[in-house]
């Protein structure tokens, strides 16, 4: 929990009393590759902080799966709309690798908001991080080519990107697996 505490304290001022309340609400979670943390049509119960591994948030249809988010270490993830509205999720949250997470339930998070001095600042930080992620993602789709989106992701997570199955990576970038293969081949030829 010390690394998570340090991460939070980089964002928000948390005193000893507030940390005792927060720490009491946190749960360590581990999951294996392919385990589900949230399933489509279930209400999202938790907010997760990913310490190790890769998670995949996606919408499943009969025709194809649509990747919404791929989470890497030191990030928060969940089916956020379901978490806030308490309605059934439209997304699955699944481990792409073995993962270590810190989890906090919806009810416990609300207790932190209401019973700590830093609670509202934490809530704002969570919301701002989500907004920034979604804004950057939207900008990438409007302003970057698929090749540029791939290169950006590769620069951010060069080691972990190799662990993501091509179909999920392609969906995340907004292209077909075949188009991703062509991009990779083209990049490999230009670097040779």
N, C-alpha and C positions, 0 to 999 in steps of 0.2 A: 504493500500500500504506500510505501514511502515515495516511490517514483510517481505514483498518481497524485499524492499530496503535493509533491514538488511541482508537477505539471499544473495543477489547479492554482497553486500559489503564484506561479508566473503570470497568471491571468487575473486573479482576484485576491484581495487581502483577506486571509482567513486566520482568525485568532484561535488560541488553544481551545476555548470552550466550543466555538463553532466546529472546529475539526473533530472534537469528541462526538458531537451529535452526528456529523456527516459520516465519520468512520463507522459508527454503530449501524448505519443504514446500508453500507456497501457490502456486496457479496462477491467473492472470487468465483469465477466460472471457468471451466475448461470444456472444450468440445473437440471432437475428432473431425477429421475431414468428412464432408458431406452431412454432418449433423445440422439440423434446423434449430435456430433460435426462435424464429417466428414463422408461422405458416400463413399463407394466403387464406383469407376468410376468418382468421382469428384476431382478437383484439391484441394489439401490442402492449405488453405489460411492463417492459423494461427499457431503460436507456443503457447502452453498453459503451464502455471505453475499451478499445482494443489495445492490449499490451503486446501481444505477439500473434502473428498469423495474418490471414487474409479472409475477409468476409465478402459475401456477394448478396446484394439486395436486388431482387428482380421480380418482374411480373410474368406469370406463367399463363400462356394461352395454348389452345390446341395447335395452333400453327407454329408458334415459336416462343422463346423466352426473351424478354426485353430487360436488359441489364440497366438498372437505374444508378447503382453505386457499387463501387468496389472499395472497400475500406482496408486501409493499411494501418500498421501500428501507430499509436499516439493519435487516434481519431475516435470520435463518437459516432455511433450509428444505431439506428433502429428504423422501424416503419413509423416515421415521425407523425404523419397525419393521423394514423390510427392511435398513436400514443396520446396525442393531444385531444382528439375528438371522442375517444373511447368507442370508436366504431370499428367494424371488421377491417382488417388490413387488406389492401390490394396487392401486397408484396410478400414474398418469401425472403427470409434472411437465413442464409446458409453458409457454413464454413467451407472455404475452398482448400484450407489447410488445417492442421491442428491449431487451435487458438487458445489463448489465455486472455480472459476479459475481466473487467470489473463491472458489476451490474448494480443498478439501483431501480427499484420499482417505482411506478407512477405515484402510488400513495406515499412512499417514503420520500420521494423527491419533493412532493408538495409539502410534507412536514418540514423538510429542510428549508424550503422557501418561507414558511410561516414561523419557524422557531429559531432561525439564526440571523445574525446581523448581515451576513454575506449572502444569504439565500437568493435575494433578488438579483444581486450582481452575478451569481452563478447562472441563474436562469437566463439573464441577458447574454452572458457569454455563450451558453449553449445555443441560444437562438441566433446570435450573430454569426457563430461558426457555421451553422446550417445555412443561413442566408448567404454568406460569402461563398460557401461551397456551391450552392445552387446558382448563384450569379456567375461564378467563374465557369461553371459547366455550360450555362446558357451562352455566355460570351464565346466559349470555345466552339460551340456548334454554329454560331453566327459568323465568327471571324476567322476561324482556322479551317484548313483543309483536313481531311482524315489523316493524311500523313503527318501534318503538324500536331494533331491531337495525339497520335501515336507517339511521336517523338517527345512531346511534353510529358506524357505518362512515363515513357522510358527514362527520361532524365530524372523524374521524381523518385521512381522506384526501380532502378535497374536490376537489382537482384530479385526482388519479389515478382516482377512482371513475368519472369520466366516460369513461375509456378501457376500462372493463371491459364486455364484451358483456352485455346484459341477462339472457340465459339463465344465465350463470355467476354473476352477481351475485344473481339470484333463488335459485339453487341454494345458494349460500353462506349466504344468509339463511334458507333452508329453506322457500321458497314457490315458486309457479309464476311464470313471466314475466308472466302476465296479472295475478296478484295484485300483483306489483311495479308494474306499470303503474297499477293502481288506487291504490296507496299514493302513487306519485309525483304522480298527478293530484290526489288529495285534498290533499297537502301544498302543491302549487302553488296550489290554490284557496284554501286557508286563509292563504297568504302574500300573496295579491293584495288 
